[in-house]
């Protein structure tokens, strides 16, 4: 692991547990460009870790400090996500610069470091989220090419089996699971995570079934 300390951090507030893991993509043209930005004081952005496409891991902010990665966000009613989360950036150009699949070696590195983070902090599976889950009107990362199902198989996050549910109950179930259900783009964000084969923003029967399946296994 490479140490590249970022000045863009702050003490964590007392009494708030680290109970959320947020995954991002860098959305920039190169790893170096992303790392440089996260270390630029005027940018006021950072993450705890950045994982390159070759599997190399850079630590920018210690886990006992707050990194500035979530921005305006909400999950399970909490809005100061930075205060209670670990942020991991995955090097990928993102939708703006040529979004592409995540290499095997990169996901392997993520699996190892995420598993270690979950052992160190009280992060429940439903609190392993993407940036798009906590900020659906602003963000798409890590995107529909990210293999959430694979991570869930090794205990990082959840993956549902659909059950019968009514589409008209989708908004209620989104809120129960953790989303800000009235935010623009929230259905598409859910689909990007749990039904990447069709992201149309329509709360149809399949979407409702996946939500019900998630609630059946969520802690």
N, C-alpha and C positions, 0 to 999 in steps of 0.2 A: 504494500500500500504506500502510495506517495502522499506526503504531507505538504499541503499548500495552503497555509492559513489565510483565511479571508478576514478582513476587518469588518465585514458586514454581518455582525452578530451582536447579541446582547445577553445579559443575564436572564435566566428563566425566572418568571415570577414564582414566589414561594407558594407552596400548597397546591400547585396544579400538576397533575400527573402527566407523564409523557405516555399518552394512550392512543396515538394515531400515527400511522405510517403513510406518507404521501409520496406517490411515484409520479415523476414528470419525465418529459423529454426536453432536451436543451433547446430545440427549435432554432438552432443556429448552424452556420455553414460548416463549422469545424469544431472539434473538441477544444482546441486552444482558444478559439474565439469565445467559446462559452466559459471556459475557466477564467480567462482574462476578465470577462465581464463580471463574474461572480467575485472577483478579487478587486474590482475597481470601486473605491469608496463612494464615488458619486452615483454609481448605479443602484446602490441600496438593495441589491438582490444577492442571494447566496443559497446554498443548500449544505447539508451536512456531508454528503458524499456525491461524487460524480463518477459514473462508470462508463468507460470508453467502449467503443465497439470491439476492441481487441481484448476486453475483459479487465483492463487495468483500472484500478480503483484509486481515486484521489479523495483524501479527507480534507475538507475545507473548514468545517466548524465542528468542534467537539460536541458530543451528544448532550453534555450538561449545559450547553448554551443554546440560545434561541437563534435559529437561522431564518432569513427572510425569503421564504420560498412560496408561501401560500397566497399572499395578497388578500384581497377581499374575498372571503370564503365563508362557508358554513357547513357544518356536519353535525348531525344529531343535536341541533339547537345551539351548538357552540360556534362563536364567530371569531374568536382569537385562536385560530388554528396554529399559527406559528408557535404560540406559547406552549402547546401541548403535543407537538408533533416532531417527528424526524422526517426530513426531506431528502429524497434520493433523485438525482438527475441522471437520466440515461442519454448518452450522446446519440442524437438522431436529428437530422435536419428538420424534421417535422413537416407539417402540411404546407408550410410556406416555401420551403427550400428543397423539396423532393423527398417526402416521407417514404421510408423503406422499412422492410422487416428488420427486426432486431436479431443480430447474429447469435448463434448458439452459445458462444463463449461469453457473450455479454449477459445473457440470461442466466447462465450458470453462475457467474460472479454475483449477480443480483440475488440469486437464490441463497447463496452462502451468506452474504452480508445481511440480507433481510432476516434469515433464520436466526442469526446471532443477535440482531436488534430485538427480535421478538422474545428471545430468552432474557434479555436485559431489562425489558420494560413491559408493563401490563397492557399490552396492545391486543385487543380482542380481534378475531378474524374479520368482523364486519367493519372494523376501523382501519383496515388496509385498503386504501382508496387511491384513485387517480386524481390528478389535478382537475380533470373535467367533472368528477363526481362532486367536488366541493365548490367548484366555481363554474357551473354548467353554461352560464350565459357568456363567459369569457374564454374558456379554455377547451381544448380538444385532447390534450395529452394525458397519458401516453398513447392514446389513440387505438383505433380498431385493429391494428396489426399486433398489438401487445397480447401475449398469451396468458391471460389471467387464469384460465382453466389449469394450465400447467402449474402455476404457482399454488393454486388451491389444493392440488393433489399432494403437495408436500407441506401443507399446513399454513400456507401464506395466503390469507384471504379466504373467500368463500366462492363456491360455484354451485348454482342451483340445478335441480331437476325440476322441470315445470310440472305444476299441478293445475287442476281446473280452477279458474277464477274469472270473475266478471271484469271486463274492461273498465266499467264505470267505477270500480274500486281502486283503480291504479293510483290515482292521486293520493288517496288515503294510505295505500301501502308504501308509496314512495316516501311519504313523510314518516311513516312508522319505521322504515328501514334506516333512514338517516338523511335523506335528501331534503333540500328546501323545495317543497313540492310546487310552490307557486312561481318559481324562478323560470325565466325564459330558457328553453333548451334543455330542461331537466329530463324529459323523456328520451330525447336523443342521447344525452349523456349516459343514462342508464343503459340504453341499447348499445352504445359504443363499448361499454364495459361487459355487459352480459349477453348481448345478441349482436355481435359485430357483423354478422352476415347481412343484416338489413337495418340501417339506421335511417328511419324515416320520420321519427318524432311522433308517431301515431301510437297511442296507448291501446293497442289492439289486444286480442285474446291471448296471443302468445306472450306479449310483454307482461300482461297481468299474471299469467301463469308462472312466469319466471320470478316475478316479484313475490308471489305467494310461496313459491318454492324456497326462495331466500329466507323469508320470514319463518318458514318451518324449521330451518336449520340454524338461524341466527341465535347467538347467545343473548 
